[in-house]
Amino acid sequence: MKKYIIEDKMSVQGLMDELGRMDELHAGKLVRHVKTKGVYRISHFSVLNQNGGSELAVNYHPFVEVGGYDITSVRHTRSCEEFFDGRFEF
């Protein structure tokens, strides 16, 4: 796998293993969007299929610092390539 792009067909088990690995590394962590300063919690990782290809994606939701609670009814998805390109910081 070239960084976050899924270049070759993977088995369901292979996808589960890769998604599980990413979840173990990052799920539950808070990140801050560099430009807007908004805080978000990474909920899990998934496979994003678009333009005839597949890649890993981050699923995340807003976190309210004052009061310390998650807004899970608003969900965002962004490709890992974009998410980890410096737009967000841990």
Secondary structure, 3 states (H helix, E strand, C coil): CECCEECCCCCHHHHHHHHHHHHHHHCCCEEEECCCCCEEEEEEEEEEEECCEEEEEEEEEEEECCCCEECCCCCEEEEHHHHHHHHEEC
